[in-house]
Amino acid sequence: MVKAGASAEKLEEELTSSLLSMDIEAVKRTVRESLEHGRDAQQLLSILMNGMRMVGRKFEDQEFFLADLIMAGEIMKQATAIIKPHLSASVMESAGTVVLGTIVGDLHDIGKDIVKSILLSEGFEVHDLGTDVAPTAFVQKAREVGAETVGVSALLTTTIPRVKEVIDELETAGIRHEVKVIIGGAAVRQRDVGLYGVDAAVNDAIEGVRIIKSWARGTGTKQ
């Protein structure tokens, strides 16, 4: 429990510990009590984002599992909802806006969920459409939220070619030049970039996140 006179170090220690322990109620309680005691909302958000980066590193080092990563992402989502009303608009500017989904005909979501959790930890606004998503749905959501990136997950060799429909729909909508498209999945290969007209193709979720982050920084190039 956060005390009114607790130091910034104590607050960070308690909040980070609760996050790494996946104790969602403790995180929300600490955030609420901190705000009631006049703590800076931006400071709380910064602590949580640093904690999420720790979660991401532990996942990469195989200290945490997929379930931990997904749970941490949910904790971050709920804690941010509590903090958001106390932040200025400038502070809430995201690192970028991404639409994610698994293509129609495919119900796999593990890789997508990894990408989502890590992007959230890096300050991205992520719109997850779930699985079995029609090509038109990716485009509609991208246009609705002004997404810079569309991430299409396709684990089955039979569904990978349908990413071309997403590209075609973006072109029909007149926004293909505004949106980067990345396809990911165990069966995805580099040749898919040329075959289907996407900007990147990966079979590793962590590499996918790195590419999306490079695009957001303006340092990425088409593969």
Buried (B, 14 or more C-beta within 10 A) or exposed (E): EBEEEBEEEEBBEBBBBBBBEBBBEBBBBBBBBBBEEEBEBBBBBEBBBBBBEBBBEBBEEEEBEBEBBBBBBEBBEBBBEBBEEBBEEEEBEBBBBBBBBBBBBBEBBBBBBBBBBBBBBBBBBBBBBEBBBBBBBBBBBBBEBEBBBBBBBBBBEEBBEBBBBBBBBBEEBEBBEEBBBBBBBEEBEEEBBEBBBBBBBBBEBEEBBBBBBEBBEEEBEEB
